[in-house]
């Protein structure tokens, strides 16, 4: 009984926080991504609630390109606020990095091409009456090559100009 009640409460909470039929608040945003890795971000909505995001960012003395498919849901209590989730992939290269790899990775940092799959979840806010968007997200990745393993430390704030 307790388990079913918890499932019902979670389902009702998610239903109250999200909708799928409200219109998007911007169509394209371009800006900076600041966090564990820094770079440029471009987000473009292909449907009212679906966006494609490309990120060009630096990490471990290298450069990575990430492509994401994101589903957005409105937060009813805050106009202009949406939460989103999605996934994609990244590819890039990094140079040899001195020091010890982080404990969550078996990386050797010998340099080379890195390839991995990426998840994302976050909040997206468009200021009403201004062409500015803020997005705070968590983007864990699983690298398949060079630094193979789970990379769970990617949190960032994106600031975009919207049109």
C-alpha positions as CSV (number, residue, x, y, z in Angstrom):
1,X,0.0,0.0,0.0
2,X,2.8,2.4,0.9
3,X,4.6,1.8,-2.3
4,X,1.5,2.4,-4.4
5,X,0.9,5.7,-2.5
6,X,4.4,6.9,-3.1
7,X,4.1,6.1,-6.9
8,X,0.8,8.0,-7.0
9,X,2.3,11.0,-5.2
10,X,5.3,11.1,-7.6
11,X,3.0,10.8,-10.6
12,X,0.7,13.6,-9.5
13,X,3.6,15.8,-8.7
14,X,5.2,15.3,-12.1
15,X,1.8,15.9,-13.8
16,X,1.3,19.1,-11.9
17,X,4.8,20.4,-12.8
18,X,4.7,19.5,-16.5
19,X,2.5,20.1,-19.5
20,X,3.2,19.3,-23.2
21,X,0.9,21.7,-25.0
22,X,2.1,25.2,-24.1
23,X,4.1,27.1,-26.7
24,X,7.8,27.6,-26.5
25,X,9.2,30.9,-25.2
26,X,12.0,31.2,-27.8
27,X,13.0,29.4,-30.9
28,X,16.8,29.7,-30.9
29,X,19.4,30.6,-28.3
30,X,23.2,31.2,-28.7
31,X,25.6,31.8,-25.8
32,X,28.2,30.7,-23.3
33,X,28.3,27.6,-21.2
34,X,30.1,28.0,-17.9
35,X,30.9,25.2,-15.5
36,X,33.2,22.2,-15.1
37,X,33.9,22.7,-18.9
38,X,33.4,26.0,-20.6
39,X,32.3,26.7,-24.1
40,X,29.7,27.8,-26.6
41,X,26.1,26.5,-26.8
42,X,23.4,26.7,-29.5
43,X,19.9,25.5,-28.8
44,X,17.2,25.4,-31.4
45,X,13.6,24.2,-31.0
46,X,12.4,21.8,-33.7
47,X,9.0,21.5,-32.0
48,X,7.2,23.4,-29.2
49,X,8.7,21.1,-26.6
50,X,11.7,19.5,-28.4
51,X,15.1,21.1,-28.9
52,X,18.4,20.2,-30.4
53,X,21.5,21.6,-28.6
54,X,25.1,21.7,-29.8
55,X,27.9,22.4,-27.4
56,X,31.5,23.2,-28.3
57,X,33.5,23.0,-25.0
58,X,36.9,22.6,-23.5
59,X,38.0,19.9,-21.0
60,X,41.3,18.3,-19.9
61,X,43.3,20.5,-22.3
62,X,41.2,19.4,-25.2
63,X,38.1,20.3,-27.3
64,X,34.8,18.4,-27.4
65,X,31.6,18.7,-29.5
66,X,28.4,17.5,-27.9
67,X,25.0,17.0,-29.7
68,X,21.8,16.6,-27.6
69,X,18.1,15.9,-28.1
70,X,16.1,17.6,-25.3
71,X,12.5,17.3,-24.3
72,X,11.1,20.4,-22.4
73,X,8.2,20.5,-20.0
74,X,6.7,23.7,-18.5
75,X,6.8,24.4,-14.8
76,X,3.3,25.8,-14.2
77,X,4.1,27.9,-11.2
78,X,6.9,30.0,-12.9
79,X,6.2,31.7,-16.2
80,X,9.1,31.2,-18.6
81,X,10.6,28.3,-16.6
82,X,10.8,24.8,-18.1
83,X,12.6,21.6,-17.0
84,X,14.1,19.4,-19.6
85,X,15.8,16.0,-20.1
86,X,17.5,14.3,-23.0
87,X,20.6,12.6,-24.3
88,X,23.1,12.5,-27.1
89,X,26.8,12.0,-27.8
90,X,30.1,13.7,-27.7
91,X,33.3,13.5,-29.7
92,X,36.6,15.3,-29.2
93,X,40.3,15.1,-28.4
94,X,42.4,16.1,-25.5
95,X,46.2,16.3,-24.9
96,X,48.1,14.5,-22.2
97,X,47.1,15.8,-18.8
98,X,49.5,15.7,-15.8
99,X,48.3,14.4,-12.5
100,X,46.1,11.6,-11.3
101,X,42.8,10.7,-13.1
102,X,39.7,11.3,-11.1
103,X,38.6,8.3,-8.9
104,X,35.5,7.7,-11.1
105,X,37.5,7.0,-14.2
106,X,40.2,4.6,-15.3
107,X,41.5,7.2,-17.7
108,X,45.2,7.4,-18.5
109,X,45.0,10.8,-20.2
110,X,47.4,9.7,-22.9
111,X,45.7,12.0,-25.4
112,X,43.7,11.1,-28.4
113,X,40.1,11.0,-29.5
114,X,37.3,10.6,-27.0
115,X,33.9,9.3,-27.9
116,X,30.9,8.9,-25.5
117,X,27.2,9.0,-24.7
118,X,25.7,11.8,-22.7
119,X,22.5,12.4,-20.7
120,X,21.2,15.8,-19.6
121,X,18.6,17.1,-17.1
122,X,18.1,20.7,-16.1
123,X,16.1,23.9,-15.8
124,X,15.6,26.5,-18.6
125,X,14.4,30.0,-17.9
126,X,13.5,32.7,-20.5
127,X,13.3,36.3,-19.2
128,X,9.9,37.8,-20.2
129,X,10.5,40.9,-22.4
130,X,14.2,40.4,-22.7
131,X,16.2,38.2,-25.2
132,X,18.0,36.4,-22.4
133,X,17.8,32.7,-21.4
134,X,19.5,31.0,-18.5
135,X,19.9,27.2,-18.2
136,X,21.3,25.2,-15.4
137,X,21.9,21.5,-16.1
138,X,23.6,18.3,-15.1
139,X,25.2,16.5,-18.0
140,X,26.7,13.1,-17.0
141,X,28.6,11.2,-19.7
142,X,30.0,7.7,-20.3
143,X,33.2,7.8,-22.4
144,X,33.8,4.8,-24.6
145,X,37.4,5.7,-25.6
146,X,40.4,7.5,-23.9
147,X,39.2,8.1,-20.4
148,X,36.6,5.3,-20.6
149,X,34.2,5.3,-17.8
150,X,31.5,7.4,-16.1
151,X,32.1,11.2,-15.9
152,X,29.5,12.5,-13.4
153,X,30.8,15.9,-12.6
154,X,29.5,18.1,-15.4
155,X,27.3,20.9,-14.0
156,X,27.0,24.1,-15.9
157,X,25.1,27.4,-16.3
158,X,24.4,28.5,-19.9
159,X,23.6,32.2,-20.7
160,X,22.1,32.6,-24.2
161,X,20.9,35.5,-26.4
162,X,17.5,34.3,-27.8
163,X,15.6,35.1,-31.0
